[in-house]
Amino acid sequence: MYKYLLNVFPLALLLSFNANAQLRTLGSDGNWSNTASWVGGLIADTPAEDVTMNNNVDVTILNTESFTIGDLSANNNNSITINAGGALTLSPGNFLTAGNNTTITVSGTFTINGDFQVNNNVNLIITGTMIVLGNVDMGNNGDLNVNGSLSVGGNFTGGNNTHVTVDGIIDVDGNLSVGNGSTLDGTGVFKVGGSCSDGTSSFCADGQLPIQLLFFKAVVNGNYVDLNWATASELNFDYFTIERSASGEIFSTIGKVSGGGNSLNRKDYFYQDFNPLMGLNYYRIKSTDFDGYTEYFNIERVEFNEIKAIQLYPNPVTSSQEITVLIGGGSSQYGMATVYDIMGRTVKQITFQGKESALDTYGMPSGVYIIKATIGIDQFSSRFVVK
């Protein structure tokens, strides 16, 4: 699912380096830690060292390596790979390139304490974590594929033909702007805190899915099952449908809860199933937005032991009525139902055999009572009744 609230914010090209920084040059393919990859054998590994990459250089940061540098400037046809467990940090710095055809693969962690700016034809693949505290400008023909997470503290800008696939999480604090011919797909989350502008493409419209679900839980609570869930954000969102199944395959609707429309804040939801099935209960929720778009979320399973349930009717009861005490599941044994007043004092007791018994309320003053049933060592759930 995607999520937007999103205008063009052009990024300035920041090409200046710290006058006091030392310049290191990646001149040939290899691992970052290999001195043979660096001109003069001088490896950049401190914030006081800026890095430039010559044309046609492929460099890899291994899974045991972590480097912190200043600025990083790439030329044409470069690639940077950060393996899982590896890390590269630009502090303070910008990631800059004056050329084209840059490929960046992040399976580890890539942190940029500044802007990320490239020219054309960048290919950015993120299965790990990438953090940009400033702005991101991908130029034209950018290709962004996120299975991990990308966090942008500023604005996100893409030129014409920007293609984004998100099966993980993209979180942009600022505005989002892409050019003509841009596309967005995937099954992940794309959150934008500002506005969205997409030229003549349908990028923003493609991303308007209704909600970002935080969690969904089902818990047995006495005779009932409580369903709790929460959303982190909602857009154009109408309502939830609650569905239940005995097998986890064929579901039926048991309830409906209205949504919040549009929201950037967490919203909590609750639904109580008053008549759960004996044995296994499978629950799922379906979201529906105002345009009719629907989406299903994860399934929760609970086991409800009906023999522990007690039901009373009618409730409230009048002075001339009997209360029917219904023991879920039935039993061939004798049991006892005890009536307590609100102070916990015993008012009346009856014995019963089987599933159903009648309790005469004659002589009981008006008020609130608690009825509790036992069969052998089995303790049944307590119920309130009003007379």
KEKE-3310 file (N, C-alpha, C; in steps of 0.2 Angstrom, whole numbers, plus 5000, padded with zeros to 4 digits):
npx = (5004:5002:5005:5001:5003:5005:5025:5033:5050:5064:5081:5096:5112:5125:5141:5152:5167:5173:5185:5195:5196:5203:5206:5202:5204:5194:5200:5200:5191:5185:5186:5181:5190:5202:5218:5223:5212:5212:5219:5235:5235:5228:5216:5200:5193:5189:5179:5185:5189:5186:5178:5181:5175:5183:5178:5169:5170:5168:5164:5165:5158:5162:5153:5158:5163:5164:5163:5166:5165:5168:5162:5155:5158:5154:5158:5154:5146:5147:5147:5141:5142:5135:5136:5126:5127:5137:5142:5141:5144:5140:5147:5149:5141:5137:5130:5136:5135:5142:5140:5132:5122:5123:5124:5118:5118:5111:5112:5116:5119:5116:5120:5117:5121:5116:5112:5106:5111:5110:5113:5107:5099:5100:5101:5094:5095:5088:5088:5092:5095:5093:5097:5093:5096:5094:5089:5083:5087:5084:5086:5083:5075:5077:5078:5071:5071:5064:5065:5069:5071:5069:5073:5069:5073:5071:5065:5059:5064:5061:5065:5059:5052:5054:5055:5047:5048:5040:5041:5045:5047:5046:5049:5045:5049:5046:5041:5035:5040:5039:5043:5036:5029:5032:5031:5023:5024:5021:5019:5022:5024:5022:5025:5022:5025:5022:5017:5011:5017:5016:5018:5012:5010:5003:5008:5006:4992:4992:4997:4988:4983:4972:4976:4989:4993:4996:4995:4986:4976:4969:4960:4954:4942:4934:4918:4918:4927:4940:4944:4958:4965:4976:4980:4993:4992:4980:4971:4958:4949:4937:4929:4931:4929:4924:4929:4925:4931:4929:4938:4948:4948:4936:4927:4916:4906:4905:4904:4906:4916:4918:4930:4943:4943:4954:4970:4985:4989:4991:4977:4967:4957:4943:4934:4921:4918:4903:4898:4907:4914:4913:4928:4941:4944:4945:4951:4950:4953:4946:4949:4941:4940:4934:4933:4930:4941:4948:4956:4964:4970:4982:4979:4971:4971:4962:4957:4942:4935:4920:4913:4916:4908:4895:4878:4865:4847:4831:4839:4841:4830:4813:4803:4794:4799:4808:4826:4835:4848:4861:4873:4887:4890:4886:4882:4883:4884:4880:4879:4882:4874:4877:4871:4876:4876:4880:4889:4895:4889:4881:4866:4857:4856:4857:4855:4859:4857:4865:4863:4855:4846:4834:4832:4824:4819:4811:4808:4820:4828:4827:4841:4859:4866:4878:4881:4887:4894:4898:4904:4909:4926:4927:4927:4916:4913:4909:4894:4885:4869:4854:4841)
npy = (4994:5012:5028:5045:5063:5076:5096:5104:5105:5112:5106:5112:5111:5105:5107:5110:5107:5104:5115:5112:5099:5083:5076:5060:5047:5036:5024:5012:4996:4987:4982:4993:4994:4990:4994:4995:4999:5013:5028:5031:5023:5028:5026:5032:5035:5043:5057:5069:5067:5069:5060:5056:5048:5040:5038:5024:5015:5002:4999:4990:4989:4978:4965:4966:4979:4996:5013:5030:5046:5062:5072:5064:5061:5056:5051:5046:5031:5023:5012:5008:4997:4991:4979:4967:4970:4979:4996:5013:5030:5047:5061:5078:5081:5078:5067:5067:5068:5071:5065:5052:5036:5029:5016:5011:5000:4995:4984:4984:4997:5014:5030:5047:5062:5074:5081:5070:5069:5066:5065:5059:5043:5035:5021:5014:5003:4996:4985:4985:4997:5014:5031:5048:5063:5076:5082:5073:5071:5063:5065:5063:5048:5040:5025:5017:5005:4998:4986:4986:4999:5017:5032:5049:5065:5078:5085:5075:5072:5068:5067:5067:5051:5044:5029:5020:5006:5000:4988:4988:5001:5018:5034:5050:5066:5078:5087:5078:5076:5072:5069:5069:5054:5046:5032:5022:5007:4992:4983:4989:5002:5020:5034:5052:5067:5080:5088:5081:5081:5077:5080:5075:5062:5048:5046:5050:5048:5034:5030:5032:5023:5017:5015:5013:5000:4996:4986:4971:4962:4948:4942:4931:4935:4931:4927:4932:4938:4949:4961:4971:4984:4996:5010:5019:5030:5037:5038:5045:5036:5024:5013:4998:4981:4967:4951:4933:4916:4898:4889:4896:4898:4900:4915:4925:4940:4949:4961:4979:4993:5011:5021:5034:5043:5054:5055:5058:5054:5041:5030:5021:5005:4995:4980:4969:4952:4945:4933:4921:4907:4889:4882:4884:4901:4911:4927:4942:4958:4969:4983:4997:5010:5027:5027:5014:5005:4990:4981:4967:4962:4954:4938:4933:4921:4913:4902:4897:4891:4885:4878:4884:4895:4906:4910:4922:4925:4932:4948:4964:4958:4956:4958:4947:4937:4922:4918:4912:4901:4897:4885:4884:4872:4861:4848:4832:4831:4836:4852:4869:4884:4900:4915:4931:4946:4964:4966:4955:4945:4929:4926:4917:4899:4887:4870:4861:4851:4847:4857:4869:4879:4885:4900:4906:4922:4927:4936:4942:4958:4973:4977:4975:4959:4945:4931:4915:4900:4882:4867:4852:4853:4863:4880:4892:4907:4922:4932:4947:4952:4961:4966)
npz = (5000:4997:5002:5002:5004:4996:4980:4969:4972:4968:4969:4974:4966:4974:4974:4981:4991:5007:5012:5020:5019:5015:4999:4993:4980:4971:4960:4953:4951:4965:4982:4995:5006:5001:4997:4984:4976:4977:4972:4974:4985:4996:5008:5010:5026:5036:5043:5039:5026:5009:4995:4978:4963:4949:4932:4927:4938:4950:4966:4982:4998:5011:5021:5034:5036:5040:5036:5038:5030:5022:5010:4995:4978:4962:4946:4929:4925:4937:4951:4967:4980:4995:5006:5015:5033:5031:5031:5026:5030:5027:5033:5037:5023:5006:4994:4978:4960:4944:4933:4923:4924:4936:4949:4964:4977:4991:5003:5016:5027:5023:5026:5024:5029:5023:5007:4993:4977:4960:4942:4928:4924:4936:4946:4959:4972:4986:4999:5011:5023:5020:5024:5022:5027:5021:5005:4991:4974:4960:4946:4928:4921:4932:4943:4956:4968:4981:4994:5007:5018:5015:5021:5020:5025:5019:5004:4990:4974:4957:4940:4923:4918:4930:4939:4952:4963:4977:4989:5002:5013:5011:5017:5016:5022:5017:5002:4987:4970:4954:4936:4919:4913:4924:4935:4948:4958:4967:4983:4995:5008:5005:5012:5012:5018:5014:4999:4983:4967:4949:4936:4920:4922:4931:4944:4957:4959:4957:4969:4979:4991:5004:5018:5031:5040:5057:5066:5070:5081:5089:5103:5116:5127:5140:5137:5125:5110:5108:5096:5091:5082:5073:5064:5055:5047:5036:5020:5011:5016:5020:5027:5038:5036:5046:5046:5048:5050:5051:5046:5040:5027:5020:5022:5032:5034:5049:5055:5054:5054:5055:5046:5047:5036:5031:5038:5047:5058:5071:5073:5083:5083:5088:5090:5095:5096:5099:5098:5096:5087:5092:5096:5084:5078:5065:5060:5050:5043:5031:5021:5014:5003:4999:4985:4982:4982:4988:5001:5009:5025:5037:5044:5059:5072:5085:5099:5105:5119:5121:5131:5142:5143:5149:5147:5149:5149:5149:5150:5155:5168:5173:5188:5188:5180:5175:5174:5161:5162:5152:5148:5139:5127:5134:5146:5154:5168:5185:5190:5198:5200:5206:5214:5216:5226:5223:5233:5235:5242:5244:5236:5231:5226:5213:5207:5193:5178:5163:5148:5150:5162:5173:5183:5196:5200:5210:5224:5225:5227:5217:5207:5204:5199:5201:5192:5194:5187:5191:5186:5193:5193:5185:5181:5176:5166:5174:5175:5173:5179:5177:5187)
capx = (5000:5005:5002:5003:5000:5011:5025:5040:5055:5070:5087:5102:5118:5130:5147:5158:5169:5176:5191:5200:5196:5208:5203:5204:5201:5193:5203:5199:5187:5188:5183:5183:5196:5208:5222:5224:5207:5213:5224:5241:5234:5226:5209:5196:5189:5187:5175:5189:5192:5181:5180:5179:5176:5184:5173:5169:5173:5164:5167:5160:5159:5160:5149:5161:5166:5160:5167:5163:5169:5165:5158:5156:5157:5155:5157:5150:5146:5150:5143:5143:5138:5136:5134:5123:5132:5142:5139:5144:5141:5143:5146:5142:5142:5132:5132:5135:5138:5141:5139:5127:5123:5126:5121:5119:5115:5112:5110:5118:5116:5119:5118:5119:5119:5115:5108:5108:5109:5113:5111:5103:5100:5103:5098:5095:5092:5088:5086:5094:5092:5096:5094:5095:5094:5093:5084:5085:5086:5086:5087:5079:5076:5079:5075:5072:5068:5065:5062:5070:5068:5072:5070:5071:5071:5069:5060:5061:5062:5063:5064:5055:5053:5056:5051:5048:5044:5041:5039:5046:5045:5049:5046:5048:5046:5045:5037:5037:5039:5042:5041:5031:5031:5034:5027:5024:5020:5023:5015:5024:5022:5026:5023:5025:5023:5020:5012:5013:5016:5018:5018:5006:5009:4998:5012:5002:4986:4993:4999:4983:4979:4969:4979:4995:4991:5002:4995:4979:4976:4963:4961:4948:4940:4928:4913:4919:4934:4941:4949:4961:4970:4978:4983:4998:4989:4974:4970:4952:4948:4930:4927:4934:4924:4927:4927:4927:4930:4930:4943:4954:4948:4929:4926:4909:4906:4902:4904:4909:4919:4920:4937:4944:4944:4961:4973:4992:4990:4988:4970:4965:4951:4941:4927:4920:4914:4899:4896:4913:4913:4917:4935:4945:4941:4950:4948:4953:4949:4946:4948:4938:4941:4928:4933:4928:4947:4948:4963:4964:4976:4984:4974:4973:4968:4961:4953:4937:4932:4913:4911:4917:4904:4888:4874:4859:4842:4832:4844:4838:4824:4808:4802:4790:4802:4814:4832:4837:4855:4863:4880:4889:4893:4882:4886:4879:4885:4877:4882:4878:4874:4877:4869:4879:4874:4885:4894:4899:4886:4877:4859:4853:4860:4852:4858:4856:4861:4864:4865:4850:4842:4830:4833:4818:4821:4806:4810:4826:4826:4830:4848:4864:4869:4883:4879:4893:4892:4903:4903:4915:4932:4927:4924:4913:4914:4904:4890:4881:4862:4851:4833)
capy = (5000:5018:5034:5052:5069:5078:5101:5103:5109:5111:5105:5116:5107:5107:5104:5112:5102:5107:5118:5109:5091:5079:5072:5053:5046:5029:5024:5006:4992:4983:4983:5000:4993:4987:5000:4995:5003:5020:5032:5032:5018:5031:5024:5037:5032:5048:5063:5074:5065:5068:5055:5056:5042:5041:5035:5016:5012:4998:4998:4986:4989:4971:4965:4968:4985:5002:5019:5037:5050:5068:5071:5059:5063:5051:5053:5042:5023:5020:5008:5007:4991:4990:4972:4967:4971:4984:5003:5019:5036:5053:5066:5080:5079:5076:5062:5071:5065:5076:5061:5048:5029:5027:5011:5010:4994:4995:4979:4986:5004:5020:5036:5053:5068:5080:5079:5065:5072:5063:5068:5055:5036:5032:5014:5014:4996:4996:4979:4986:5004:5021:5037:5054:5069:5081:5081:5068:5072:5057:5067:5059:5041:5036:5019:5016:4999:4997:4981:4988:5006:5023:5038:5056:5071:5084:5083:5069:5075:5064:5070:5062:5044:5041:5023:5018:5000:4999:4983:4989:5007:5024:5039:5056:5071:5084:5086:5074:5079:5068:5072:5065:5047:5042:5026:5019:5001:4988:4982:4992:5009:5026:5040:5058:5072:5086:5088:5077:5083:5072:5081:5072:5055:5046:5043:5052:5044:5027:5029:5034:5018:5020:5015:5010:4996:4995:4979:4968:4957:4945:4940:4929:4939:4928:4925:4936:4939:4956:4963:4977:4986:5003:5013:5025:5035:5035:5043:5043:5029:5024:5009:4992:4975:4962:4944:4927:4909:4892:4885:4900:4898:4903:4920:4928:4946:4949:4968:4985:4999:5017:5024:5041:5047:5056:5056:5057:5052:5035:5029:5014:5003:4990:4977:4963:4947:4943:4926:4917:4900:4885:4880:4889:4906:4915:4934:4946:4964:4972:4990:5000:5018:5030:5025:5007:5001:4986:4978:4963:4962:4948:4934:4931:4915:4911:4896:4899:4885:4887:4875:4889:4901:4906:4916:4923:4929:4939:4952:4964:4953:4959:4954:4941:4933:4918:4919:4905:4900:4893:4883:4883:4865:4856:4843:4827:4831:4841:4858:4873:4892:4904:4922:4935:4953:4968:4966:4948:4940:4924:4927:4911:4894:4882:4865:4860:4846:4848:4864:4874:4878:4891:4903:4910:4928:4929:4938:4946:4965:4976:4978:4971:4953:4942:4924:4911:4893:4878:4859:4849:4858:4868:4887:4896:4914:4926:4936:4952:4952:4967:4965)
capz = (5000:4997:5006:5000:5005:4993:4975:4966:4976:4965:4973:4971:4965:4979:4972:4984:4996:5013:5010:5024:5019:5011:4994:4991:4974:4969:4953:4950:4954:4970:4989:4998:5011:4997:4995:4977:4973:4978:4969:4979:4990:5002:5009:5014:5031:5041:5041:5036:5019:5004:4990:4971:4960:4942:4928:4926:4944:4954:4973:4987:5006:5013:5027:5041:5036:5041:5035:5039:5026:5021:5004:4990:4971:4957:4939:4925:4925:4943:4955:4974:4983:5002:5008:5022:5038:5030:5032:5024:5032:5024:5038:5035:5016:5001:4988:4972:4954:4939:4927:4922:4924:4943:4952:4971:4980:4998:5007:5023:5029:5020:5029:5021:5033:5018:5001:4988:4970:4954:4936:4924:4924:4942:4948:4967:4974:4993:5003:5018:5026:5018:5027:5019:5031:5017:5000:4986:4968:4956:4939:4924:4920:4939:4944:4963:4970:4989:4998:5013:5020:5013:5024:5017:5029:5015:4998:4985:4967:4951:4933:4918:4918:4936:4941:4959:4965:4984:4993:5009:5016:5009:5021:5014:5027:5013:4996:4982:4964:4948:4930:4915:4912:4930:4937:4955:4959:4973:4989:5002:5010:5003:5015:5011:5023:5010:4993:4978:4960:4945:4929:4917:4924:4936:4949:4963:4959:4958:4976:4984:4994:5009:5025:5033:5046:5061:5069:5070:5086:5091:5110:5119:5133:5143:5132:5118:5107:5106:5090:5091:5077:5073:5058:5056:5042:5032:5015:5007:5018:5022:5033:5039:5036:5050:5043:5052:5047:5055:5043:5038:5020:5018:5027:5031:5037:5055:5057:5050:5058:5050:5046:5048:5030:5030:5044:5047:5065:5073:5075:5086:5082:5092:5088:5100:5093:5105:5097:5093:5086:5097:5093:5081:5075:5061:5059:5046:5041:5024:5021:5008:5003:4996:4978:4981:4982:4994:5003:5015:5029:5039:5047:5066:5074:5092:5100:5109:5122:5122:5137:5148:5142:5152:5144:5153:5146:5147:5154:5161:5169:5177:5195:5188:5176:5177:5170:5158:5162:5147:5149:5132:5126:5137:5150:5158:5175:5189:5192:5202:5198:5212:5212:5221:5225:5221:5238:5235:5246:5241:5237:5229:5222:5210:5204:5186:5174:5156:5146:5151:5168:5175:5189:5198:5203:5215:5231:5224:5226:5211:5208:5199:5202:5197:5192:5192:5187:5191:5185:5195:5195:5179:5183:5171:5166:5178:5171:5177:5177:5181:5189)
cpx = (5004:5002:5005:5000:5005:5011:5032:5044:5062:5076:5092:5108:5123:5136:5153:5160:5172:5183:5197:5200:5201:5204:5206:5200:5200:5195:5201:5194:5190:5184:5186:5189:5202:5212:5223:5218:5207:5219:5229:5240:5231:5218:5206:5192:5188:5183:5179:5192:5186:5183:5177:5180:5177:5178:5174:5172:5167:5167:5162:5163:5157:5156:5152:5164:5161:5165:5163:5167:5165:5160:5160:5154:5159:5154:5153:5151:5149:5145:5146:5139:5140:5132:5130:5128:5137:5138:5144:5140:5144:5142:5151:5140:5136:5135:5131:5138:5137:5140:5132:5128:5126:5121:5123:5115:5116:5108:5111:5115:5120:5116:5121:5117:5119:5111:5111:5106:5113:5110:5106:5104:5103:5098:5099:5091:5093:5085:5087:5091:5096:5093:5097:5092:5091:5088:5087:5082:5088:5087:5082:5081:5079:5075:5076:5068:5069:5061:5064:5067:5072:5069:5073:5069:5069:5064:5063:5059:5065:5061:5059:5057:5056:5052:5053:5044:5046:5038:5041:5043:5049:5045:5049:5045:5043:5040:5039:5035:5042:5039:5037:5034:5033:5029:5028:5020:5023:5018:5017:5021:5026:5022:5026:5021:5020:5015:5015:5012:5019:5018:5011:5006:5004:5001:5008:4996:4987:4995:4994:4979:4978:4973:4985:4993:4997:5001:4987:4980:4969:4964:4955:4948:4934:4924:4914:4926:4935:4946:4951:4965:4971:4981:4988:4995:4984:4973:4963:4949:4941:4928:4931:4928:4928:4924:4929:4926:4932:4936:4949:4953:4941:4927:4919:4910:4902:4901:4907:4911:4921:4927:4937:4945:4951:4964:4981:4994:4988:4981:4970:4958:4949:4934:4927:4915:4910:4897:4901:4911:4916:4923:4938:4941:4946:4947:4953:4949:4951:4945:4945:4938:4935:4928:4931:4934:4946:4955:4962:4971:4977:4978:4976:4969:4968:4957:4949:4934:4925:4911:4912:4913:4897:4884:4867:4854:4835:4837:4844:4832:4819:4807:4798:4793:4807:4820:4834:4845:4857:4871:4882:4892:4889:4886:4881:4879:4881:4882:4879:4879:4873:4876:4872:4877:4880:4891:4897:4895:4881:4870:4855:4858:4855:4857:4855:4860:4860:4866:4861:4847:4839:4831:4827:4821:4816:4809:4817:4825:4829:4837:4852:4866:4874:4881:4886:4891:4898:4900:4909:4921:4932:4924:4922:4913:4908:4901:4886:4874:4859:4843:4830)
cpy = (5006:5023:5040:5057:5074:5084:5101:5108:5108:5110:5109:5111:5109:5103:5106:5108:5107:5109:5114:5101:5089:5075:5065:5051:5038:5028:5018:5002:4988:4984:4990:4999:4991:4994:5001:4998:5010:5023:5033:5028:5022:5030:5030:5033:5037:5054:5068:5073:5065:5063:5057:5050:5043:5037:5027:5013:5008:4997:4994:4987:4982:4971:4966:4975:4991:5008:5025:5042:5057:5068:5066:5061:5058:5054:5048:5035:5020:5016:5007:5002:4991:4984:4972:4966:4976:4991:5008:5025:5042:5059:5071:5078:5078:5071:5066:5067:5070:5072:5057:5040:5027:5022:5011:5005:4994:4989:4980:4992:5009:5026:5042:5059:5075:5078:5073:5068:5069:5067:5063:5047:5033:5026:5013:5008:4996:4990:4980:4993:5010:5027:5043:5060:5075:5080:5076:5070:5067:5059:5063:5052:5037:5030:5017:5010:4998:4991:4982:4994:5011:5029:5044:5061:5077:5082:5078:5072:5070:5068:5066:5055:5041:5035:5021:5011:5000:4993:4983:4996:5013:5030:5045:5062:5077:5083:5081:5077:5074:5071:5067:5058:5043:5037:5024:5013:4998:4987:4985:4999:5015:5032:5046:5063:5079:5085:5083:5080:5078:5073:5079:5065:5054:5043:5044:5048:5037:5025:5030:5028:5020:5020:5012:5006:4995:4988:4977:4962:4954:4941:4937:4933:4937:4925:4927:4935:4946:4957:4970:4978:4993:5004:5019:5031:5032:5040:5040:5037:5029:5020:5002:4987:4970:4955:4938:4921:4904:4888:4889:4901:4902:4908:4923:4935:4946:4956:4973:4990:5005:5019:5031:5045:5049:5058:5054:5054:5045:5035:5022:5012:4997:4987:4971:4959:4944:4935:4922:4910:4895:4882:4885:4894:4910:4922:4937:4952:4966:4979:4992:5007:5020:5029:5018:5002:4997:4983:4973:4963:4955:4944:4932:4925:4914:4905:4898:4892:4887:4884:4879:4895:4900:4912:4916:4927:4927:4943:4959:4959:4957:4955:4948:4936:4928:4920:4912:4906:4895:4892:4881:4876:4860:4852:4838:4827:4837:4847:4863:4880:4896:4911:4926:4942:4957:4968:4959:4943:4935:4925:4921:4906:4889:4876:4863:4854:4847:4855:4870:4873:4885:4893:4907:4916:4931:4931:4942:4953:4967:4978:4974:4965:4950:4934:4920:4904:4888:4871:4856:4854:4864:4875:4890:4903:4917:4931:4941:4951:4958:4965:4972)
cpz = (5000:5001:5004:5004:5002:4988:4974:4970:4973:4970:4970:4971:4969:4977:4976:4990:5002:5011:5014:5024:5014:5006:4993:4985:4973:4962:4950:4954:4960:4977:4992:5002:5007:4995:4987:4973:4973:4975:4975:4985:4997:5003:5013:5020:5037:5039:5037:5029:5014:4999:4983:4968:4952:4938:4928:4932:4948:4961:4977:4994:5008:5020:5034:5041:5037:5040:5036:5035:5026:5015:4999:4983:4966:4950:4935:4926:4931:4947:4962:4977:4991:5004:5014:5027:5037:5031:5029:5026:5029:5030:5038:5028:5012:4996:4982:4966:4948:4932:4927:4924:4931:4946:4959:4974:4987:5001:5015:5025:5026:5023:5026:5025:5028:5013:4997:4981:4965:4948:4933:4925:4930:4944:4955:4969:4982:4996:5010:5021:5023:5021:5024:5023:5027:5011:4995:4979:4963:4948:4935:4923:4927:4940:4952:4965:4977:4991:5005:5016:5017:5017:5022:5022:5025:5010:4994:4978:4962:4945:4929:4919:4924:4938:4948:4960:4973:4987:5000:5011:5013:5013:5020:5019:5023:5008:4991:4975:4959:4942:4926:4914:4918:4932:4945:4955:4965:4978:4995:5004:5008:5006:5013:5015:5020:5005:4988:4971:4955:4938:4926:4918:4929:4942:4956:4964:4960:4965:4981:4987:5001:5016:5026:5040:5050:5064:5069:5075:5087:5098:5113:5126:5136:5138:5125:5116:5105:5101:5091:5085:5077:5066:5059:5052:5038:5026:5011:5009:5021:5028:5032:5039:5040:5047:5048:5048:5052:5052:5041:5030:5017:5024:5026:5035:5043:5058:5053:5055:5053:5051:5047:5042:5029:5037:5043:5054:5066:5075:5077:5085:5086:5090:5093:5096:5099:5104:5093:5092:5091:5093:5090:5077:5071:5059:5054:5045:5034:5024:5014:5008:4999:4988:4977:4982:4989:4995:5009:5018:5032:5043:5054:5068:5082:5093:5106:5112:5125:5129:5143:5148:5146:5149:5148:5149:5149:5152:5151:5162:5174:5184:5194:5183:5179:5172:5168:5159:5157:5147:5142:5132:5129:5142:5153:5165:5178:5190:5196:5200:5204:5210:5218:5220:5224:5227:5239:5239:5242:5242:5235:5225:5219:5208:5197:5183:5167:5154:5148:5158:5169:5182:5191:5202:5208:5221:5231:5223:5219:5212:5203:5203:5198:5198:5190:5192:5188:5189:5187:5197:5189:5182:5177:5172:5170:5173:5175:5174:5181:5181:5190)
residu = (MET:TYR:LYS:TYR:LEU:LEU:ASN:VAL:PHE:PRO:LEU:ALA:LEU:LEU:LEU:SER:PHE:ASN:ALA:ASN:ALA:GLN:LEU:ARG:THR:LEU:GLY:SER:ASP:GLY:ASN:TRP:SER:ASN:THR:ALA:SER:TRP:VAL:GLY:GLY:LEU:ILE:ALA:ASP:THR:PRO:ALA:GLU:ASP:VAL:THR:MET:ASN:ASN:ASN:VAL:ASP:VAL:THR:ILE:LEU:ASN:THR:GLU:SER:PHE:THR:ILE:GLY:ASP:LEU:SER:ALA:ASN:ASN:ASN:ASN:SER:ILE:THR:ILE:ASN:ALA:GLY:GLY:ALA:LEU:THR:LEU:SER:PRO:GLY:ASN:PHE:LEU:THR:ALA:GLY:ASN:ASN:THR:THR:ILE:THR:VAL:SER:GLY:THR:PHE:THR:ILE:ASN:GLY:ASP:PHE:GLN:VAL:ASN:ASN:ASN:VAL:ASN:LEU:ILE:ILE:THR:GLY:THR:MET:ILE:VAL:LEU:GLY:ASN:VAL:ASP:MET:GLY:ASN:ASN:GLY:ASP:LEU:ASN:VAL:ASN:GLY:SER:LEU:SER:VAL:GLY:GLY:ASN:PHE:THR:GLY:GLY:ASN:ASN:THR:HIS:VAL:THR:VAL:ASP:GLY:ILE:ILE:ASP:VAL:ASP:GLY:ASN:LEU:SER:VAL:GLY:ASN:GLY:SER:THR:LEU:ASP:GLY:THR:GLY:VAL:PHE:LYS:VAL:GLY:GLY:SER:CYS:SER:ASP:GLY:THR:SER:SER:PHE:CYS:ALA:ASP:GLY:GLN:LEU:PRO:ILE:GLN:LEU:LEU:PHE:PHE:LYS:ALA:VAL:VAL:ASN:GLY:ASN:TYR:VAL:ASP:LEU:ASN:TRP:ALA:THR:ALA:SER:GLU:LEU:ASN:PHE:ASP:TYR:PHE:THR:ILE:GLU:ARG:SER:ALA:SER:GLY:GLU:ILE:PHE:SER:THR:ILE:GLY:LYS:VAL:SER:GLY:GLY:GLY:ASN:SER:LEU:ASN:ARG:LYS:ASP:TYR:PHE:TYR:GLN:ASP:PHE:ASN:PRO:LEU:MET:GLY:LEU:ASN:TYR:TYR:ARG:ILE:LYS:SER:THR:ASP:PHE:ASP:GLY:TYR:THR:GLU:TYR:PHE:ASN:ILE:GLU:ARG:VAL:GLU:PHE:ASN:GLU:ILE:LYS:ALA:ILE:GLN:LEU:TYR:PRO:ASN:PRO:VAL:THR:SER:SER:GLN:GLU:ILE:THR:VAL:LEU:ILE:GLY:GLY:GLY:SER:SER:GLN:TYR:GLY:MET:ALA:THR:VAL:TYR:ASP:ILE:MET:GLY:ARG:THR:VAL:LYS:GLN:ILE:THR:PHE:GLN:GLY:LYS:GLU:SER:ALA:LEU:ASP:THR:TYR:GLY:MET:PRO:SER:GLY:VAL:TYR:ILE:ILE:LYS:ALA:THR:ILE:GLY:ILE:ASP:GLN:PHE:SER:SER:ARG:PHE:VAL:VAL:LYS)
# end
